[in-house]
């Protein structure tokens, strides 16, 4: 379950120093990039009930990490409707819109 509160929402509070506020759709390229940056999101960690992420999974990532990925040309798609507005203190709405995931339905 994603989110700082592990409730499926990208909502943060003052205790979330990483600011896990951007809801992203994982891609193979981003998972490799994140692992190379020292944040392995694809390897399961059973002790924390973390199954490991796969392409297509949705996950709340830290706004500063997303900004870094954006600047490196590796930003994953963003689900704008599930992203907390506090992310705008780190990235711009235009940057997020450039990577907006288009929902089918």
C-alpha positions as semicolon CSV with decimal commas, in nm:
position;residue;x (nm);y (nm);z (nm)
1;X;0,000;0,000;0,000
2;X;0,147;0,329;-0,105
3;X;0,159;0,666;0,065
4;X;0,329;0,803;0,372
5;X;0,040;0,675;0,583
6;X;0,021;0,348;0,381
7;X;-0,344;0,421;0,304
8;X;-0,323;0,440;-0,075
9;X;-0,311;0,821;-0,089
10;X;-0,016;1,051;-0,155
11;X;-0,090;1,265;0,149
12;X;0,187;1,381;0,377
13;X;0,229;1,543;0,715
14;X;0,506;1,719;0,905
15;X;0,670;1,385;0,989
16;X;0,722;1,296;0,622
17;X;1,063;1,451;0,564
18;X;1,082;1,289;0,219
19;X;0,754;1,450;0,107
20;X;0,600;1,143;-0,059
21;X;0,345;1,354;-0,244
22;X;0,368;1,267;-0,615
23;X;0,166;0,972;-0,739
24;X;0,357;0,804;-1,019
25;X;0,313;0,518;-1,259
26;X;0,626;0,306;-1,241
27;X;0,824;0,229;-1,556
28;X;1,114;-0,008;-1,603
29;X;1,338;0,291;-1,684
30;X;1,241;0,478;-1,366
31;X;1,282;0,168;-1,148
32;X;1,635;0,119;-1,287
33;X;1,709;0,491;-1,242
34;X;1,583;0,492;-0,882
35;X;1,789;0,183;-0,800
36;X;2,100;0,347;-0,947
37;X;2,031;0,649;-0,720
38;X;2,030;0,420;-0,414
39;X;1,654;0,371;-0,379
40;X;1,570;0,017;-0,492
41;X;1,194;0,009;-0,537
42;X;1,179;-0,319;-0,730
43;X;1,324;-0,564;-0,479
44;X;1,070;-0,711;-0,233
45;X;1,130;-0,651;0,139
46;X;0,905;-0,902;0,318
47;X;0,996;-0,769;0,665
48;X;0,815;-0,445;0,573
49;X;0,542;-0,616;0,369
50;X;0,685;-0,447;0,061
51;X;0,631;-0,663;-0,249
52;X;0,862;-0,464;-0,475
53;X;0,727;-0,251;-0,757
54;X;0,682;-0,343;-1,119
55;X;0,616;-0,134;-1,428
56;X;0,256;-0,014;-1,422
57;X;0,232;0,000;-1,042
58;X;0,131;0,330;-0,884
59;X;0,350;0,462;-0,602
60;X;0,388;0,785;-0,406
61;X;0,742;0,909;-0,450
62;X;0,928;1,194;-0,286
63;X;0,885;1,526;-0,461
64;X;1,261;1,600;-0,449
65;X;1,337;1,256;-0,605
66;X;1,082;1,318;-0,880
67;X;1,239;1,660;-0,946
68;X;1,582;1,498;-0,969
69;X;1,447;1,238;-1,213
70;X;1,279;1,515;-1,414
71;X;1,605;1,709;-1,439
72;X;1,783;1,389;-1,547
73;X;1,518;1,314;-1,811
74;X;1,394;1,007;-1,620
75;X;1,072;1,125;-1,452
76;X;0,791;0,870;-1,446
77;X;0,434;0,951;-1,544
78;X;0,227;1,136;-1,284
79;X;-0,133;1,082;-1,177
80;X;-0,221;1,446;-1,119
81;X;-0,554;1,370;-0,950
82;X;-0,375;1,161;-0,686
83;X;-0,082;1,398;-0,627
84;X;-0,088;1,619;-0,320
85;X;-0,064;1,993;-0,387
86;X;0,230;2,024;-0,145
87;X;0,445;1,886;-0,429
88;X;0,416;2,231;-0,584
89;X;0,660;2,361;-0,325
90;X;0,926;2,150;-0,502
91;X;0,815;2,123;-0,866
92;X;0,588;2,329;-1,089
93;X;0,246;2,229;-1,212
94;X;0,376;2,264;-1,567
95;X;0,651;2,010;-1,495
96;X;0,394;1,767;-1,355
97;X;0,159;1,824;-1,648
98;X;0,441;1,743;-1,891
99;X;0,440;1,393;-1,742
100;X;0,069;1,355;-1,674
101;X;-0,066;1,003;-1,710
102;X;-0,380;0,992;-1,919
103;X;-0,637;0,765;-1,754
104;X;-0,834;0,541;-1,984
105;X;-1,203;0,520;-1,913
